[in-house]
Amino acid sequence: MARFTAHREIAAPAQVVWDLVTDWSRHGDWVPLTRMTVTEDTGGVGTRFTGRSGVGPLAFDDPMVVTGWEPPTAVRAGTASLRKEGGVVLGSAEVQVVPLPGDRCRLRWTEDVAVLDRRLSRAITLPLAVGGRFAFGAVLKKVAAEAESSAQQR
């Protein structure tokens, strides 16, 4: 299992960032080569969505379900927990938005991922962890830019 965490401080209120990052249909806007489909939207626990990542015959589905949901308040972090339920990628993810003084927040994304094939999973654990941290750092940069732009327009 590969674990990676990416985080970024954002000049926008926690609620603005929470609303943006938990709009699961939007993740394809930030994650390269990924298209998102929300299959069941409960507004929290039980929401199901699938990311289709890759190109042509090298694409795969990454279905997920929201297993934990606690939106932020002015003084408490918000956390959404996800479980990956695919035939290729397994594991979990946690998205956390921590309110900070001055209408700022810290967005943290942590994933524990493995591929179904154990031999392949062991071989790619380190590259997956390093690559995941780099890739999600870039994703959070895009989310931050959008959230900061939205906050400035308020």
Beta strands, then each sheet from edge to edge (+ up, - down):
strand 1: 2-10
strand 2: 34-40
strand 3: 48-53
strand 4: 60-70
strand 5: 78-85
strand 6: 89-100
strand 7: 104-115
sheet 1: 1+ 7- 6+ 5- 4+ 3- 2+
end
